[in-house]
Amino acid sequence: MTASDSRITSRLTQVMIEIVKQDVTSVRGKRTPAIGLATVPGKALLKGFNFNLNAVLGAILFKPFTLVPATGVTTINGIIPVNDVAFPAGATHMTLSGAYANVNFATGI
């Protein structure tokens, strides 16, 4: 079994199209994700989006974590891998990695 998700691009594109549709103030063809994401429904569409359906974080990491959206700082206090992480049989090491992007759709930065 592979842990990669070959459909990520199409799934994310589908969500972003729905977010753009939340921009009801701009004329059709001029709608933007920036305005769509400024709406409550637009934010709700992206909240909880799993970038890998084959390795959903909640099914692998059993320890609560905090995330500061403004900085991307993620904190997992008191993690004990043998208790708090689902890992393959025979694994002797693990690595946690993440990515953070602050995209301003209005300015393109």
Short mmCIF file of the C-alpha atoms (twelve columns), coordinates in Angstrom:
data_MODEL
# 
_entry.id   MODEL 
# 
loop_
_atom_site.group_PDB 
_atom_site.id 
_atom_site.type_symbol 
_atom_site.label_atom_id 
_atom_site.label_alt_id 
_atom_site.label_comp_id 
_atom_site.label_asym_id 
_atom_site.label_seq_id 
_atom_site.Cartn_x 
_atom_site.Cartn_y 
_atom_site.Cartn_z 
_atom_site.pdbx_PDB_model_num 
ATOM 1   C CA . MET A 1   0.000   0.000  0.000   1 
ATOM 2   C CA . THR A 2   1.252   3.451  -0.827  1 
ATOM 3   C CA . ALA A 3   0.761   6.461  1.410   1 
ATOM 4   C CA . SER A 4   0.741   8.971  -1.439  1 
ATOM 5   C CA . ASP A 5   -2.455  10.537 -2.756  1 
ATOM 6   C CA . SER A 6   -2.461  10.765 -6.545  1 
ATOM 7   C CA . ARG A 7   -5.717  12.757 -6.532  1 
ATOM 8   C CA . ILE A 8   -4.532  15.692 -4.387  1 
ATOM 9   C CA . THR A 9   -4.370  18.132 -7.297  1 
ATOM 10  C CA . SER A 10  -7.892  17.405 -8.507  1 
ATOM 11  C CA . ARG A 11  -9.332  17.402 -4.978  1 
ATOM 12  C CA . LEU A 12  -7.710  20.734 -4.093  1 
ATOM 13  C CA . THR A 13  -8.730  22.277 -7.427  1 
ATOM 14  C CA . GLN A 14  -12.324 21.216 -6.799  1 
ATOM 15  C CA . VAL A 15  -12.331 22.869 -3.353  1 
ATOM 16  C CA . MET A 16  -10.721 26.064 -4.680  1 
ATOM 17  C CA . ILE A 17  -13.365 26.324 -7.421  1 
ATOM 18  C CA . GLU A 18  -16.052 26.131 -4.732  1 
ATOM 19  C CA . ILE A 19  -14.207 28.821 -2.735  1 
ATOM 20  C CA . VAL A 20  -14.075 31.114 -5.784  1 
ATOM 21  C CA . LYS A 21  -17.846 30.625 -6.166  1 
ATOM 22  C CA . GLN A 22  -18.273 32.137 -2.690  1 
ATOM 23  C CA . ASP A 23  -17.190 35.474 -4.179  1 
ATOM 24  C CA . VAL A 24  -20.664 36.765 -4.952  1 
ATOM 25  C CA . THR A 25  -19.604 40.428 -5.078  1 
ATOM 26  C CA . SER A 26  -17.554 40.159 -8.278  1 
ATOM 27  C CA . VAL A 27  -18.979 39.566 -11.729 1 
ATOM 28  C CA . ARG A 28  -18.696 36.117 -13.219 1 
ATOM 29  C CA . GLY A 29  -15.226 35.633 -14.685 1 
ATOM 30  C CA . LYS A 30  -13.696 38.147 -12.252 1 
ATOM 31  C CA . ARG A 31  -14.321 36.194 -9.030  1 
ATOM 32  C CA . THR A 32  -11.271 35.565 -6.832  1 
ATOM 33  C CA . PRO A 33  -10.286 33.105 -4.110  1 
ATOM 34  C CA . ALA A 34  -9.292  36.056 -1.883  1 
ATOM 35  C CA . ILE A 35  -12.876 37.274 -1.650  1 
ATOM 36  C CA . GLY A 36  -14.247 33.732 -1.447  1 
ATOM 37  C CA . LEU A 37  -11.908 32.889 1.452   1 
ATOM 38  C CA . ALA A 38  -13.006 36.018 3.303   1 
ATOM 39  C CA . THR A 39  -16.475 34.491 3.687   1 
ATOM 40  C CA . VAL A 40  -17.472 32.067 6.441   1 
ATOM 41  C CA . PRO A 41  -18.587 29.397 3.922   1 
ATOM 42  C CA . GLY A 42  -15.348 29.847 1.960   1 
ATOM 43  C CA . LYS A 43  -13.218 29.248 5.040   1 
ATOM 44  C CA . ALA A 44  -15.365 26.262 5.993   1 
ATOM 45  C CA . LEU A 45  -14.679 24.633 2.616   1 
ATOM 46  C CA . LEU A 46  -10.930 24.594 3.259   1 
ATOM 47  C CA . LYS A 47  -11.042 23.855 6.987   1 
ATOM 48  C CA . GLY A 48  -10.160 20.240 7.644   1 
ATOM 49  C CA . PHE A 49  -8.991  19.601 4.087   1 
ATOM 50  C CA . ASN A 50  -6.753  16.529 4.116   1 
ATOM 51  C CA . PHE A 51  -3.849  16.787 1.728   1 
ATOM 52  C CA . ASN A 52  -3.369  13.032 1.791   1 
ATOM 53  C CA . LEU A 53  -6.465  10.843 2.082   1 
ATOM 54  C CA . ASN A 54  -4.219  7.774  2.406   1 
ATOM 55  C CA . ALA A 55  -2.518  9.138  5.524   1 
ATOM 56  C CA . VAL A 56  -4.997  11.373 7.344   1 
ATOM 57  C CA . LEU A 57  -3.235  13.024 10.280  1 
ATOM 58  C CA . GLY A 58  -5.985  12.138 12.762  1 
ATOM 59  C CA . ALA A 59  -5.567  8.446  11.933  1 
ATOM 60  C CA . ILE A 60  -1.793  8.539  12.508  1 
ATOM 61  C CA . LEU A 61  -1.203  11.095 15.279  1 
ATOM 62  C CA . PHE A 62  -3.231  10.546 18.445  1 
ATOM 63  C CA . LYS A 63  -1.790  13.439 20.472  1 
ATOM 64  C CA . PRO A 64  -3.468  16.854 20.398  1 
ATOM 65  C CA . PHE A 65  -1.485  19.662 18.813  1 
ATOM 66  C CA . THR A 66  -1.794  23.395 18.474  1 
ATOM 67  C CA . LEU A 67  -1.171  25.498 15.411  1 
ATOM 68  C CA . VAL A 68  -0.679  29.254 15.289  1 
ATOM 69  C CA . PRO A 69  -2.090  30.196 11.856  1 
ATOM 70  C CA . ALA A 70  -0.252  33.526 11.714  1 
ATOM 71  C CA . THR A 71  3.184   31.887 12.069  1 
ATOM 72  C CA . GLY A 72  2.706   28.224 11.209  1 
ATOM 73  C CA . VAL A 73  4.240   27.180 14.551  1 
ATOM 74  C CA . THR A 74  2.934   23.743 15.497  1 
ATOM 75  C CA . THR A 75  3.343   22.379 19.015  1 
ATOM 76  C CA . ILE A 76  2.856   18.809 20.226  1 
ATOM 77  C CA . ASN A 77  3.434   18.660 23.971  1 
ATOM 78  C CA . GLY A 78  4.595   15.461 25.646  1 
ATOM 79  C CA . ILE A 79  4.486   13.220 22.605  1 
ATOM 80  C CA . ILE A 80  5.433   9.591  23.264  1 
ATOM 81  C CA . PRO A 81  5.720   8.009  19.810  1 
ATOM 82  C CA . VAL A 82  4.979   4.450  20.894  1 
ATOM 83  C CA . ASN A 83  1.682   5.642  22.425  1 
ATOM 84  C CA . ASP A 84  0.780   8.633  20.293  1 
ATOM 85  C CA . VAL A 85  1.715   7.640  16.740  1 
ATOM 86  C CA . ALA A 86  0.485   4.797  14.522  1 
ATOM 87  C CA . PHE A 87  3.601   3.476  12.853  1 
ATOM 88  C CA . PRO A 88  4.296   0.424  10.666  1 
ATOM 89  C CA . ALA A 89  5.350   -2.784 12.371  1 
ATOM 90  C CA . GLY A 90  9.126   -2.961 12.683  1 
ATOM 91  C CA . ALA A 91  9.692   0.781  12.439  1 
ATOM 92  C CA . THR A 92  12.517  2.026  14.635  1 
ATOM 93  C CA . HIS A 93  12.475  5.756  13.842  1 
ATOM 94  C CA . MET A 94  10.004  8.424  12.844  1 
ATOM 95  C CA . THR A 95  10.137  11.920 11.468  1 
ATOM 96  C CA . LEU A 96  7.512   14.610 11.677  1 
ATOM 97  C CA . SER A 97  7.563   17.239 8.974   1 
ATOM 98  C CA . GLY A 98  5.155   19.914 7.912   1 
ATOM 99  C CA . ALA A 99  4.724   22.793 5.554   1 
ATOM 100 C CA . TYR A 100 3.205   26.221 5.955   1 
ATOM 101 C CA . ALA A 101 2.216   28.766 3.376   1 
ATOM 102 C CA . ASN A 102 0.659   32.163 3.850   1 
ATOM 103 C CA . VAL A 103 -0.786  32.956 0.454   1 
ATOM 104 C CA . ASN A 104 -2.391  36.319 -0.201  1 
ATOM 105 C CA . PHE A 105 -4.640  35.716 -3.180  1 
ATOM 106 C CA . ALA A 106 -5.452  39.412 -3.459  1 
ATOM 107 C CA . THR A 107 -1.828  40.500 -3.948  1 
ATOM 108 C CA . GLY A 108 -0.403  37.271 -5.360  1 
ATOM 109 C CA . ILE A 109 2.267   37.156 -2.629  1 
# 
